[in-house]
């Protein structure tokens, strides 16, 4: 089983998720959006499995700093993917994949436990 966690290392939720994985003894690869960018080839699978509306973090600072016209332009999967590629911090984090299959977005210990069974 190959786990990948996508996010930003300074994000408190990402830190909690990584600490939890470490405590469970689960090995994982960390993909840093700031250093490695958003993997454009993975976005369609994420949108299909998790939904574009769940991937876009409308509560975060990045979203709030966007111009109202940009926010209003995010209306479907294509426009959401374009925004996520240009503003990685707008993606809710962390995102968890197992063997290339997206399992969860955001960190909830119970949900991650269930997803990793």
ABEGO torsion letter per residue (X at the ends): XBBBBBEBAABAAAAAAAAAAAAAGBBBBBBBAAAAEBBAAAAAAAAAAAEAAAABBAABAAAAABBAAAAAABABAAAAAAAAAABAAABBOBBBBBGGBBABBEBBAAAAAAAAX
